[in-house]
Every structure is written in structure tokens, then in C-alpha cells.
Amino acid sequence: GPRLRVAHAPSNRATKGTAAILEVLQGIDGIDVDLIEGVGFDECRKRVVNADVLVDQMEPSIGGIGALAIEAMALGVAVVSDVRHVTPEAWRRAGIAPAPILNTTPETLRQAIETLQDRTTLHALRSASLIWVRENASSEAVARRWHEALTSAPYLTPVADPPPIISAAMIVRNEERGIRQA
């Protein structure tokens, strides 16, 4: 079958774990690696959209999801990254379904890429990525979440006992208007 196209686009090689990523990728048969560096946004996007898989970052101290990972998912590209710090509890608290990113370390990267060489598995992850972005990270989804947050009860309920500084300012303003506090 066709070779798996794997992209890696480090903004900073050290903070993305690029050395470890390239060491693993160079030892895997049947893949083409596109190291995307020193190009503008449009060129980067063009090359990412042509990839099957984006290896985002493998730096244990980061262990999170970057903008490029979300952008790649929005383009229907499967994402492999170290997301160890984005726990199920964090997703639950945020009220968002966990992103379909293969949580991977340099030690498990070979296995993740070999798993994605199966086209059925790859297409399932790519489809899940597109759906996840549409439901959770699109401008419409983000606007909907902000709207829900800003119109929910805690924001609209008057504060029974306002903080003293607000009370003092209100008392002064009311007195200036000739309104006496009870």
C-alpha cells in the first residue's frame, strides 16, 4: 500500500523533543518523514495537510496539546503526541470530550506509527479528529461554550454579600447622588 506520510513541525527542536522523534522515525520502514522547519504559516499548513500523521511533541515537561495539534486535527490529520498532563479529569472538568490524540512517548512512538500504518485505523483516527474539532474546537463550538458560561446562573445571580471595596465605592457613588444607605 501507499507509504505513511508523517510530518513533524517543531517551532523549537529542544522543546518539541525533535531529536528523539527523528531517531525513532528514521528507524521505521514504509514511512516518509517531512520535517517542516523555517517556513511560513501557509507553507507549513500546505505540508501538514498532505501528511497522514503529525507527530507534535515528545517533551515530558510539556505533555499537553498545542495549537498545531488542533490545527492538524482540523485538517483531518491524525495526531501523535505526548499529552500525559491532559488527564481524563482535566477533560471532565473542562466539559470537553478527550481529544483523539495518540498519547505517545519516544518509547512508544514506533508502536503508534506502526499501528497507524493500518489504513483502517488511520482513517478512523482521522475521522475522529475532524469530528472532535467540529464539536469542541471550532469557532462555533468555542463561541457556544463561552455563551453557555456567560449566561449560566452563577454569572447572573446577584452577589448577596459583595466584596467590601465594591460596597464602599457604591456607597460613595450613592451618597454623591443623594441616596442614603439603610
MARTORFI-820781 format. One record per residue (C-alpha): x, y, z; residue number from 1; residue in three letters; chain. Coordinates in steps of 0.5 Angstrom, whole numbers. Example, Ala and Ser with C-alpha at 12.3 -4.5 7.8 and 13.67 -1.06 7.14 Angstrom:
% residues 2
east; north; up; n; res; chain
25; -9; 16; 1; ala; A
27; -2; 14; 2; ser; A
***
This chain:
% residues 182
east; north; up; n; res; chain
0; 0; 0; 1; gly; A
2; 7; 0; 2; pro; A
7; 10; 5; 3; arg; A
5; 13; 11; 4; leu; A
7; 21; 11; 5; arg; A
9; 23; 18; 6; val; A
10; 31; 19; 7; ala; A
14; 34; 25; 8; his; A
14; 42; 25; 9; ala; A
18; 44; 31; 10; pro; A
18; 51; 33; 11; ser; A
23; 50; 37; 12; asn; A
27; 43; 37; 13; arg; A
29; 43; 44; 14; ala; A
22; 44; 47; 15; thr; A
19; 39; 42; 16; lys; A
24; 33; 43; 17; gly; A
25; 33; 36; 18; thr; A
32; 29; 37; 19; ala; A
28; 23; 40; 20; ala; A
23; 24; 35; 21; ile; A
27; 24; 29; 22; leu; A
31; 18; 32; 23; glu; A
25; 14; 32; 24; val; A
22; 16; 26; 25; leu; A
29; 14; 22; 26; gln; A
28; 7; 24; 27; gly; A
21; 6; 21; 28; ile; A
20; 2; 15; 29; asp; A
15; 5; 10; 30; gly; A
14; 12; 12; 31; ile; A
16; 18; 9; 32; asp; A
18; 24; 14; 33; val; A
17; 31; 13; 34; asp; A
21; 35; 18; 35; leu; A
18; 42; 17; 36; ile; A
22; 48; 19; 37; glu; A
24; 55; 18; 38; gly; A
17; 56; 13; 39; val; A
12; 61; 14; 40; gly; A
5; 59; 16; 41; phe; A
2; 58; 9; 42; asp; A
7; 53; 7; 43; glu; A
7; 49; 14; 44; cys; A
-1; 49; 13; 45; arg; A
0; 46; 6; 46; lys; A
5; 41; 8; 47; arg; A
1; 39; 14; 48; val; A
-5; 38; 10; 49; val; A
-1; 33; 6; 50; asn; A
1; 29; 12; 51; ala; A
-3; 23; 15; 52; asp; A
0; 24; 21; 53; val; A
3; 30; 25; 54; leu; A
8; 28; 31; 55; val; A
7; 34; 35; 56; asp; A
12; 34; 41; 57; gln; A
15; 29; 46; 58; met; A
17; 33; 51; 59; glu; A
15; 30; 58; 60; pro; A
15; 37; 61; 61; ser; A
10; 40; 56; 62; ile; A
6; 34; 56; 63; gly; A
0; 38; 53; 64; gly; A
-4; 40; 47; 65; ile; A
-1; 45; 42; 66; gly; A
-4; 50; 37; 67; ala; A
-1; 46; 32; 68; leu; A
-4; 39; 34; 69; ala; A
-11; 42; 34; 70; ile; A
-10; 45; 27; 71; glu; A
-7; 39; 24; 72; ala; A
-14; 35; 27; 73; met; A
-18; 41; 24; 74; ala; A
-15; 39; 17; 75; leu; A
-16; 31; 18; 76; gly; A
-9; 29; 20; 77; val; A
-8; 24; 26; 78; ala; A
-4; 27; 32; 79; val; A
1; 23; 36; 80; val; A
4; 27; 42; 81; ser; A
6; 27; 49; 82; asp; A
-1; 29; 52; 83; val; A
1; 26; 59; 84; arg; A
-1; 32; 63; 85; his; A
-8; 33; 60; 86; val; A
-12; 28; 64; 87; thr; A
-19; 25; 64; 88; pro; A
-20; 29; 70; 89; glu; A
-18; 35; 66; 90; ala; A
-22; 34; 60; 91; trp; A
-28; 32; 65; 92; arg; A
-27; 39; 69; 93; arg; A
-27; 43; 62; 94; ala; A
-33; 39; 60; 95; gly; A
-30; 37; 53; 96; ile; A
-29; 30; 51; 97; ala; A
-22; 28; 51; 98; pro; A
-18; 30; 44; 99; ala; A
-17; 23; 40; 100; pro; A
-9; 24; 40; 101; ile; A
-5; 18; 41; 102; leu; A
-1; 19; 48; 103; asn; A
6; 17; 46; 104; thr; A
13; 18; 49; 105; thr; A
19; 17; 45; 106; pro; A
19; 10; 48; 107; glu; A
12; 8; 45; 108; thr; A
13; 12; 38; 109; leu; A
15; 7; 34; 110; arg; A
9; 3; 36; 111; gln; A
4; 8; 35; 112; ala; A
7; 10; 28; 113; ile; A
6; 2; 26; 114; glu; A
-1; 2; 29; 115; thr; A
-3; 8; 24; 116; leu; A
0; 4; 18; 117; gln; A
-6; 0; 18; 118; asp; A
-10; 5; 14; 119; arg; A
-17; 3; 17; 120; thr; A
-14; 5; 24; 121; thr; A
-11; 11; 21; 122; leu; A
-18; 13; 18; 123; his; A
-22; 12; 24; 124; ala; A
-17; 17; 28; 125; leu; A
-17; 22; 22; 126; arg; A
-25; 22; 22; 127; ser; A
-25; 22; 30; 128; ala; A
-20; 28; 30; 129; ser; A
-25; 32; 25; 130; leu; A
-31; 31; 29; 131; ile; A
-27; 33; 35; 132; trp; A
-25; 39; 32; 133; val; A
-32; 41; 30; 134; arg; A
-35; 39; 36; 135; glu; A
-30; 42; 41; 136; asn; A
-25; 47; 38; 137; ala; A
-29; 50; 32; 138; ser; A
-30; 57; 33; 139; ser; A
-38; 56; 33; 140; glu; A
-36; 51; 39; 141; ala; A
-32; 55; 43; 142; val; A
-37; 61; 42; 143; ala; A
-42; 56; 44; 144; arg; A
-38; 55; 51; 145; arg; A
-37; 62; 52; 146; trp; A
-44; 64; 51; 147; his; A
-46; 58; 56; 148; glu; A
-41; 60; 61; 149; ala; A
-43; 67; 61; 150; leu; A
-51; 66; 61; 151; thr; A
-50; 61; 67; 152; ser; A
-53; 62; 73; 153; ala; A
-47; 64; 77; 154; pro; A
-46; 70; 73; 155; tyr; A
-53; 72; 73; 156; leu; A
-54; 71; 81; 157; thr; A
-53; 78; 85; 158; pro; A
-48; 77; 90; 159; val; A
-51; 77; 97; 160; ala; A
-45; 80; 100; 161; asp; A
-41; 84; 95; 162; pro; A
-34; 85; 97; 163; pro; A
-32; 91; 101; 164; pro; A
-29; 95; 96; 165; ile; A
-35; 95; 91; 166; ile; A
-39; 96; 97; 167; ser; A
-35; 102; 99; 168; ala; A
-35; 105; 92; 169; ala; A
-42; 104; 91; 170; met; A
-44; 108; 98; 171; ile; A
-40; 114; 96; 172; val; A
-43; 114; 89; 173; arg; A
-50; 113; 92; 174; asn; A
-48; 119; 97; 175; glu; A
-46; 123; 92; 176; glu; A
-53; 122; 88; 177; arg; A
-56; 124; 95; 178; gly; A
-58; 117; 96; 179; ile; A
-57; 115; 103; 180; arg; A
-55; 107; 105; 181; gln; A
-60; 104; 110; 182; ala; A
***
